Every structure is written in structure tokens, then in C-alpha cells.
Amino acid sequence: SENGTRCVLSSSSEFPEGFFTPQERKDGGIVIYFIIILYMFLAVSIVCDDYFLPSLEIISECLGLSQDVAGATFMAAGSSAPELVTAFLGAFVTKGDIGVSTILGSAIYNLLGISAACGLFSSVVSRLSCWPLFRDCLAYTISTAAVLAMISDNRVYWYESASLLLIYGCYILVLCFDIKINQYVMKKFSPCCTCFTKAMEENAEQQPLVGWRDESGPLICQQSRTDSGIFQEDLDYSQLSTSLHGLNEISEDHPNVFTMPEADMKRILWVLSLPIITLLYLTIPDCRRQFWRKWFMVTFLISAAWISAITYVLVWMVTIAGETLGIPESVMGLTLLAAGTSVPDTVASVLVARKGNGDMAMSNIVGSNVFDMLCLGIPWFIKTAFINTSGPIEVNSSGLTYTAISLICSVGFIFLAVHLNGWKIDKKLGTICLVLYLVFTVLSILYELGIIGNNPTRVCGN
């Protein structure tokens, strides 16, 4: 620090050098970077749509997971693989610092930005349940408070990082007994939870239209297992397996990925994406096809690895492009980099929202944030407990108070917006979330630039 000004490292220092010199990028080479960025967006959408989500469906079907539990666990962990890789790199390769830009930008974009994308880019109005959103928002608030309390003294000890893993373990345990806890909470607080009852009644009215069961028989909600709430009622995961890609139709094999679409625009995109389609076809088993169906866990893991690799290249290109255009580092961390690292979450959530699975989309949005905050404990615990046991990890907690207020307010705003919108995801909710996201982002940028508050920053060496 010099005269109270905080020095931060340039984001590009964490990546390899680009293909061109700074002058060559300014002379037109920046166009190549934007082409690569667009192609990486296309690649992520292909991985999510053709491999990641189908494997998630089979996992959910085999375990009997409800949509919201699947979204908060496997979907959140898989789509947040880039953040986990970044946390390991930060702990073992770079300084292990978590600045206000990284936490604030990614968290608020996940909550408000992805919610806005789900509402604006989905033509289907998705109904939401009260309990899953309340459960995940509460877990995220607790995890945020734990992380902020942990780094308040600028040091992270082994027992503090272990407590993060313990909190996440408790969150998973709650998800395992989700039905029983849900029933107990609804019984105790039923006068205050009419929104949940209304959503359940609306879902019950819509079930015969979807054709989950024979219309002549009564629709009775009963658990497939009584020993654990992780096994949701048959109706829920039957809907999950039939709604997205039609994986329940075992007798009919899925069309080959090399089948050319009929629409002209889709045909152009298919030709442009043929290299990535071929590469993914050769490296990931397509569990939508009957021959590879039992390999769904391999599909899930390899697709998550591909998502991490593609996101790394995407953030690398975005960082260099932003540096070439002269965008300040603080603005980059709150906007382009936050959005870049959350591309898998955005694509996955929008895809399931388009199919009407609102609970799954929202649980992925909030569950990914819980995973992002608590997965920091994994590399921190490994480093403090096994590698560098002599002392704690030094972190930067500048802007801690503003970060805490912003994160908690964003959780409260998204919950309130969903409630006022009648517990459904539509374009109205998307517009509200977009406006809130822009307001939070502008205030955060002004804070990072030192225009409001007392937090001036500069790039080291400049």
C-alpha cells in the first residue's frame, strides 16, 4: 500500500502470455480473441446440452433425486468445477487471495445475473416451490457469514477451513433428508408458508397434463424410500427424466450427434461447431445412447473436466481482451470475469429453465454459490493441514463490510423478487433481476474505483 491505496495484481499475470503482443492486439489481433470467446461460449453450450445435463438426469433418476436437490448438488458441483479449479490455483499457485471483486462479482452475478437470464431467455413460465429456495438461500447466507468471519483477521487457520467443510457436510445432510425436514417445517410454519402449499397444488393440477401416470388412477404422492428423504417421490424424478431429453425412452436410441439439423441457422451453427462436436464425441461417452447409458458417471466427470478447461480458455481470452481495451481491473473482476467464470452455470440454468424445471434452475444458481464459498475450504485445509503447517494462509479482506452487506442484500432481494412475482420464473422476474444486477454492479464498481467509500485500488506496477 502507498498512501492508503491498495495494490492488486493484474488478472493477466495469472495466465500465459497471449498469441500477440499488446501492439498487435491493438492493431486488429483483438478480433481473434473475440472469435475465440464466442467459440468457447458455443463449446460450453454443446457440452452442457449434449453430455452434462443428460448425465445429470440419469444420476438423478438412479438416486431418485428431486429436481431441486439434483440442481443443488450434482448440477452445482459440476457447473462450478471451474471455480474449484480456480480455488486450487489460488491456494497453491498464486497468492491464495480472495479479493472483494472476485467474491462480490461472481456471487451477485450468479444470484441476479443468471436469474435474469433464466427469465428473459426462457419462453416457458416455470413454477417455483417455497421450501427449496428458502433452504438454499439460508444455506448460502450461513456459508457467506462463515467465510467472512473467517477472513476478518486476514488469516485462515486449518480449523477454520475444516469448519467450512463441516458446514457443507451439514448442508448435504439436510439435502439427504430434504423431504422429512420439508414436511416438519411445513407442519410447524404452515400459516406462514401458504406460497409452498399453493405451488404444490398448482403442480398437482398440472401433473395429469404432463402424462406422468395413467390418468385413470389417482395421483398419490408417496415416497419411493422411507428411510431417507433424498429419494423423492416417483412423480418428481419421473418428470425430471422425461422433461429434458426424453431419456426414459430406452427403446429408441438417441440420434447421432453428426446428424445435420434441418433449420438453416442451426445448420450453420452445426457446421461451425463440427470440430468441437467431433472432439467431444471422441472423448466423452454419450450416455443418451443405449450402449453408453451405464457410463453416465464417466460422462459426468469428463464433461465437468471439459467445462473447466473451456472456461479457463474463455476467462483467459476475456482477461486479455479487457486489458487490451483498457478496462480497469476492478471493473473486469466485477463484470466480464465474473460472467466468464459463471458461463457453465448460466448455460445449464437457462437450458433447464426452458424445459420448465424452475426449482432445478434456482437450486443450481444458489447451490453453486454455496459450493463456490465452501469449496474454498478444500484447498485451504489441504495447504494448512498437510503442506504448510507452520502458519495460516494470508488473505486480503479489504472491503469486508461492504461485501457482507451486498451479498446478504442480494439474497434477500432475489427471495423477495420471487415472492412478489408469484413464485414463478418469467420475463417479469428476469427484468427485475436484471435491473437489480445492474444497480449492484454499478455501486460495486464505484466502490472498487474509490468513488464511493474509502477503498482506492490500483494495479501493481502502474
DADA-V504372 format. One record per pair of residues at least 12 apart in sequence whose C-alpha atoms are under 10 Angstrom apart, sorted by the first residue. I is the first residue (numbers start at 0). J is the second residue. Records with the same first field share a line. If there is no record, write none. Layout:
I: J / J
//
This chain:
0: 456 / 457 / 459
2: 455
3: 453 / 454 / 455 / 456
4: 449 / 453 / 454 / 455 / 456 / 457
5: 397 / 454 / 455 / 456 / 457 / 458 / 459
6: 455 / 456 / 457 / 458 / 459 / 460 / 461
7: 98 / 328 / 329 / 456 / 457 / 458 / 459 / 460
8: 94 / 328 / 457 / 458 / 459 / 460
9: 318 / 322 / 327 / 328 / 329 / 457 / 458 / 459 / 460 / 461
10: 314 / 315 / 318 / 319 / 321 / 322 / 328 / 329 / 331 / 332 / 336 / 458
11: 314 / 315 / 316 / 317 / 318 / 319 / 320 / 321 / 322 / 328
12: 93 / 318 / 319
13: 88 / 89 / 92 / 93 / 315 / 318
14: 311 / 312 / 314 / 315 / 316 / 318 / 319
15: 315
16: 315 / 319
17: 32 / 315 / 316 / 319 / 320
18: 31 / 32
19: 31 / 32
21: 319 / 322 / 323
22: 323
24: 319 / 320 / 323 / 324
25: 320 / 323 / 324
28: 320 / 323
29: 316 / 319 / 320 / 321 / 323 / 324
30: 320
31: 316 / 320
32: 313 / 315 / 316 / 317 / 318 / 319 / 320
33: 313 / 316 / 317 / 320
34: 316
35: 312 / 313 / 316 / 317
36: 309 / 310 / 312 / 313 / 314 / 315 / 316 / 317 / 320 / 339
37: 313
38: 271 / 272 / 275 / 309 / 313
39: 275 / 306 / 308 / 309 / 310 / 311 / 312 / 313 / 314 / 316 / 342
40: 309 / 310 / 313 / 339 / 342 / 343 / 346
41: 268 / 271 / 272 / 275 / 346
42: 272 / 274 / 275 / 276 / 279 / 305 / 306 / 309 / 310
43: 275 / 302 / 305 / 306 / 307 / 308 / 309 / 310 / 313 / 342 / 343 / 346 / 347
44: 306 / 342 / 343 / 345 / 346 / 347 / 350
45: 272 / 275 / 276 / 279 / 346
46: 275 / 276 / 279 / 283 / 301 / 302 / 303 / 305 / 306 / 309 / 343 / 346 / 347
47: 77 / 78 / 299 / 302 / 303 / 305 / 306 / 343 / 344 / 346 / 347 / 348 / 350
48: 243 / 244 / 346 / 347 / 350 / 351
49: 244 / 256 / 276 / 279 / 280 / 285 / 286 / 287 / 302
50: 279 / 280 / 283 / 284 / 285 / 286 / 287 / 295 / 298 / 299 / 301 / 302 / 303
51: 74 / 77 / 78 / 283 / 285 / 286 / 295 / 296 / 298 / 299 / 300 / 301 / 302 / 303 / 305 / 306 / 343 / 347
52: 74 / 77 / 78 / 243 / 244 / 298 / 299 / 302 / 347 / 350 / 351
53: 240 / 243 / 244 / 245 / 246 / 285 / 286 / 287 / 292 / 295 / 298 / 299
54: 73 / 74 / 246 / 284 / 285 / 286 / 287 / 292 / 293 / 294 / 295 / 296 / 297 / 298 / 299 / 300 / 302
55: 69 / 70 / 73 / 74 / 77 / 239 / 240 / 295 / 296 / 298 / 299
56: 69 / 73 / 74 / 236 / 237 / 239 / 240 / 241 / 242 / 243 / 244 / 245 / 246 / 247 / 287 / 295
57: 236 / 239 / 240 / 246 / 247 / 286 / 287 / 292 / 293 / 294 / 295 / 296 / 299
58: 73 / 240 / 295 / 296 / 299
59: 73 / 74 / 230 / 231 / 236 / 237 / 239 / 240
60: 230 / 231 / 233 / 235 / 236 / 237 / 238 / 239 / 240 / 246 / 247
61: 230 / 236
62: 229 / 230 / 231 / 236
63: 222 / 223 / 224 / 228 / 229 / 230 / 231 / 232 / 233 / 234 / 235 / 236 / 237 / 239
64: 174 / 175 / 228 / 229 / 230 / 231 / 232 / 233 / 235 / 236 / 237 / 239
65: 177 / 178 / 228 / 229 / 230 / 231 / 232 / 233 / 234 / 235 / 236 / 237 / 238 / 239 / 358 / 359
66: 131 / 231 / 235 / 236 / 238 / 239 / 240 / 356 / 357 / 358 / 359 / 360 / 361 / 362 / 363
67: 127 / 128 / 130 / 131 / 132 / 135 / 174 / 177 / 235 / 356 / 357 / 358 / 359 / 360 / 361 / 362 / 363 / 366
68: 131 / 135 / 171 / 174 / 175 / 177 / 229 / 230 / 231 / 358 / 359 / 362 / 363 / 366
69: 174 / 229 / 236 / 239 / 358 / 359 / 360 / 362 / 363 / 366
70: 347 / 348 / 351 / 356 / 358 / 359 / 360 / 361 / 362 / 363 / 364 / 365 / 366 / 367
71: 131 / 135 / 170 / 171 / 174 / 358 / 359 / 360 / 361 / 362 / 363 / 364 / 365 / 366 / 367 / 368 / 369 / 370
72: 170 / 171 / 174 / 362 / 363 / 366 / 367 / 369 / 370
73: 299 / 363 / 366 / 367
74: 299 / 303 / 343 / 344 / 347 / 348 / 359 / 360 / 362 / 363 / 364 / 366 / 367
75: 343 / 344 / 347 / 348 / 359 / 360 / 362 / 363 / 364 / 365 / 366 / 367 / 368 / 369 / 370 / 371
76: 303 / 344 / 363 / 366 / 367 / 368 / 369 / 370 / 371 / 374
77: 299 / 300 / 301 / 302 / 303 / 304 / 306 / 307 / 343 / 344 / 367
78: 302 / 303 / 304 / 306 / 307 / 340 / 341 / 342 / 343 / 344 / 345 / 346 / 347 / 348 / 363 / 364 / 367
79: 303 / 306 / 307 / 340 / 341 / 342 / 343 / 344 / 363 / 366 / 367 / 368 / 370 / 371 / 374
80: 300 / 303 / 304 / 305 / 306 / 307 / 308 / 310 / 340 / 343 / 344 / 367 / 370 / 371 / 374
81: 303 / 304 / 305 / 306 / 307 / 308 / 309 / 310 / 311 / 340 / 341 / 342 / 343 / 371
82: 105 / 307 / 310 / 311 / 340 / 341 / 367 / 368 / 370 / 371 / 372 / 374 / 375
83: 307 / 370 / 371 / 372 / 373 / 374 / 375 / 377 / 378
84: 304 / 307 / 308 / 311 / 374 / 378
85: 307 / 311 / 340 / 375
86: 371 / 372 / 374 / 375 / 376 / 377 / 378 / 379
87: 374 / 375 / 376 / 377 / 378 / 379 / 381 / 382
88: 378
89: 375 / 378 / 379
90: 375 / 377 / 378 / 379 / 380 / 381 / 382 / 392 / 394
91: 378 / 379 / 381 / 382 / 386
94: 392 / 393 / 394 / 395
95: 375 / 378 / 379 / 392 / 393 / 394 / 395
96: 153 / 392 / 393 / 394 / 395 / 396
97: 150 / 375 / 393 / 394 / 395 / 396 / 397
98: 329 / 332 / 394 / 395 / 396 / 397 / 398 / 399 / 402
99: 329 / 332 / 333 / 395 / 396 / 397 / 398 / 399 / 401 / 402 / 403 / 443 / 447
100: 328 / 329 / 330 / 331 / 332 / 333 / 334 / 336 / 337 / 398 / 402 / 443 / 444 / 447
101: 329 / 331 / 332 / 333 / 334 / 336 / 337
102: 143 / 332 / 333 / 337 / 368 / 371 / 372 / 402 / 406
103: 332 / 333 / 337 / 401 / 402 / 403 / 405 / 406 / 439 / 440 / 443
104: 329 / 330 / 331 / 332 / 333 / 334 / 335 / 336 / 337 / 338 / 402 / 406 / 439 / 440 / 443 / 444
105: 332 / 333 / 334 / 335 / 336 / 337 / 338 / 339 / 340 / 341 / 368 / 371
106: 143 / 333 / 337 / 341 / 364 / 365 / 367 / 368 / 369 / 371 / 372 / 405 / 406 / 409 / 410
107: 333 / 337 / 338 / 368 / 405 / 406 / 407 / 408 / 409 / 410 / 435 / 436 / 439 / 440
108: 333 / 334 / 337 / 338 / 341 / 345 / 364 / 368 / 409 / 432 / 433 / 436 / 437 / 439 / 440
109: 337 / 338 / 340 / 341 / 342 / 344 / 345 / 363 / 364 / 365 / 366 / 367 / 368 / 436
110: 136 / 361 / 363 / 364 / 365 / 366 / 367 / 368 / 406 / 409 / 410 / 412 / 413 / 414 / 432 / 436
111: 364 / 409 / 410 / 412 / 413 / 429 / 431 / 432 / 433 / 434 / 435 / 436 / 437 / 439
112: 338 / 341 / 345 / 364 / 429 / 432 / 433 / 434 / 435 / 436 / 437
113: 338 / 341 / 342 / 344 / 345 / 346 / 347 / 348 / 349 / 360 / 361 / 364 / 429 / 432 / 433 / 436
114: 345 / 348 / 349 / 352 / 360 / 361 / 364 / 365 / 413 / 417 / 424 / 425 / 428 / 429 / 430 / 431 / 432 / 433 / 436
115: 345 / 349 / 424 / 425 / 426 / 427 / 428 / 429 / 430 / 431 / 432 / 433 / 434 / 435 / 436
116: 345 / 346 / 348 / 349 / 352 / 426 / 428 / 429 / 430 / 432 / 433
117: 345 / 346 / 347 / 348 / 349 / 350 / 351 / 352 / 353 / 357 / 360 / 361 / 424 / 425 / 426 / 428 / 429 / 432
118: 349 / 352 / 353 / 357 / 423 / 424 / 425 / 426 / 427 / 428 / 429 / 430 / 431 / 432 / 433
119: 349 / 424 / 425 / 426 / 427 / 428 / 429 / 430 / 432 / 433
120: 349 / 350 / 352 / 353 / 425 / 426 / 429
121: 349 / 350 / 351 / 352 / 353 / 354 / 355 / 424 / 425 / 426 / 429
122: 352 / 353 / 354 / 355 / 424 / 425 / 426
123: 352 / 353 / 354 / 355 / 356 / 357 / 424 / 425 / 426
124: 352 / 353 / 354 / 355 / 356 / 357 / 423 / 424 / 425 / 426
125: 351 / 352 / 353 / 354 / 355 / 356 / 357 / 358 / 360 / 422 / 423 / 424 / 425
126: 198 / 199 / 201 / 202 / 352 / 355 / 356 / 357 / 358 / 421 / 422 / 423 / 424 / 425
127: 194 / 195 / 198 / 199 / 202 / 355 / 356 / 357 / 358 / 359 / 360 / 361 / 417 / 418 / 421 / 422 / 423 / 424
128: 194 / 195 / 196 / 197 / 198 / 199 / 202 / 357 / 358 / 361 / 422 / 423
129: 192 / 193 / 194 / 195 / 196 / 197 / 198 / 199 / 358 / 414 / 417 / 418 / 422
130: 177 / 180 / 181 / 182 / 184 / 185 / 192 / 194 / 195 / 196 / 358
131: 174 / 177 / 181 / 195 / 358 / 359 / 361 / 362 / 365
132: 358 / 359 / 361 / 362 / 364 / 365 / 366 / 413 / 414 / 417 / 422
133: 362 / 410 / 414
134: 170 / 173 / 174 / 177 / 181 / 362 / 365 / 366
135: 170 / 174 / 361 / 362 / 363 / 364 / 365 / 366 / 367 / 368 / 369 / 410
136: 362 / 365 / 366 / 368 / 369 / 407 / 410 / 411 / 413 / 414
137: 365 / 369 / 410 / 411
138: 166 / 167 / 169 / 170 / 173 / 365 / 366 / 368 / 369
139: 170 / 365 / 366 / 367 / 368 / 369 / 370 / 371 / 372 / 373 / 406 / 407 / 410
140: 368 / 369 / 403 / 406 / 407 / 408 / 410 / 411
141: 166 / 369 / 407
142: 163 / 166 / 167 / 170 / 368 / 369 / 370 / 371 / 372 / 373
143: 368 / 369 / 372 / 373 / 402 / 403 / 406 / 407
144: 403 / 406 / 407
145: 159 / 160 / 162 / 163 / 166 / 372 / 373
146: 159 / 160 / 162 / 163 / 372 / 373 / 375 / 376 / 403
147: 372 / 396 / 399 / 400 / 402 / 403
148: 396 / 399 / 403
149: 162 / 163 / 396
150: 392 / 393 / 394 / 395 / 396 / 397 / 399
151: 394 / 395 / 396 / 397 / 399 / 400
152: 393 / 394 / 395 / 396
153: 391 / 392 / 393 / 394 / 395 / 396 / 397
154: 390 / 391 / 392 / 393 / 394 / 395 / 396
155: 376 / 379 / 380 / 383 / 390 / 391 / 392 / 393 / 394
156: 379 / 380 / 382 / 383 / 384 / 388 / 390 / 391 / 392 / 393
157: 376 / 379 / 380 / 381 / 382 / 383 / 384 / 385 / 387 / 388 / 390 / 391 / 392
158: 376 / 380 / 383 / 384
159: 376 / 379 / 380 / 383 / 391
160: 373 / 374 / 375 / 376 / 377 / 378 / 379 / 380 / 381 / 382 / 383 / 384
161: 376 / 377 / 379 / 380 / 381 / 383 / 384
162: 373 / 376 / 380
163: 372 / 373 / 374 / 375 / 376 / 377 / 379 / 380
164: 373 / 374 / 375 / 376 / 377 / 380
165: 373 / 376
166: 373
167: 369 / 370 / 372 / 373 / 374 / 376
168: 373
170: 366 / 369
171: 229
172: 228 / 229
173: 228 / 229
174: 227 / 228 / 229
175: 227 / 228 / 229 / 230 / 231
176: 226 / 227 / 228 / 229 / 230 / 231
177: 227 / 228 / 229 / 230 / 231
178: 222 / 225 / 227 / 228 / 229 / 230 / 231 / 232
179: 225 / 226 / 227 / 228 / 229
180: 228
181: 228
194: 418 / 421 / 422
195: 422
197: 421 / 422
198: 421 / 422 / 423
203: 218 / 219 / 220
204: 218
206: 218 / 234 / 235 / 238
209: 238 / 241 / 242
210: 238 / 241
211: 233 / 234 / 235 / 237 / 238 / 241
212: 234 / 237
218: 234
219: 232 / 233 / 234
220: 232 / 233 / 234 / 235
221: 233 / 234
222: 234
238: 356
239: 351 / 354 / 356 / 359
242: 351 / 354 / 355 / 356
243: 350 / 351 / 352 / 353 / 354 / 355 / 356
244: 287 / 354
245: 287
246: 286 / 287 / 288 / 289 / 292
247: 287
248: 287 / 289
249: 287 / 288 / 289 / 292
250: 289
251: 288 / 289
252: 287 / 288 / 289 / 290
253: 285 / 286 / 287 / 288 / 289
254: 287 / 288
255: 280 / 285 / 287 / 288
256: 269 / 273 / 276 / 277 / 279 / 280 / 285
257: 269 / 270 / 273 / 276 / 277 / 280
279: 301 / 302 / 305
282: 298 / 301 / 302 / 305
283: 295 / 297 / 298 / 299 / 300 / 301 / 302 / 305
284: 296 / 297 / 298 / 299 / 301 / 302
285: 297 / 298
286: 298 / 299
303: 343
306: 342 / 343
307: 340 / 343
309: 342 / 343
310: 339 / 340 / 341 / 342 / 343
311: 339 / 340
312: 339
313: 336 / 339 / 340 / 342
314: 335 / 336 / 337 / 338 / 339 / 340 / 341 / 342
315: 336 / 339
316: 339
317: 331 / 335 / 336 / 338 / 339
318: 331 / 332 / 335 / 336 / 339
320: 335
321: 335 / 336
327: 444 / 447 / 448 / 457 / 458
328: 447 / 448 / 456 / 457 / 458
329: 443 / 444 / 445 / 446 / 447 / 448 / 456 / 457 / 458
330: 440 / 441 / 443 / 444 / 445 / 447 / 448
331: 444
332: 444 / 447
333: 439 / 440 / 441 / 443 / 444 / 447
334: 437 / 440 / 441 / 444
341: 364 / 367
344: 360 / 363 / 364 / 367
345: 360 / 363 / 364
347: 359 / 360 / 363 / 364
348: 360 / 361 / 362 / 363 / 364
351: 363
352: 424 / 425
355: 424
356: 424
357: 422 / 423 / 424 / 425
358: 423 / 424
360: 424
361: 424
365: 410
379: 391 / 392
380: 392
397: 454
398: 446 / 447 / 452 / 453 / 454
401: 443 / 446 / 452
402: 443
405: 439 / 442 / 443
406: 439
408: 439
409: 432 / 435 / 436 / 439
412: 431 / 432 / 435
413: 428 / 431 / 432 / 435
416: 428 / 429 / 431 / 432 / 435
417: 431 / 432
//
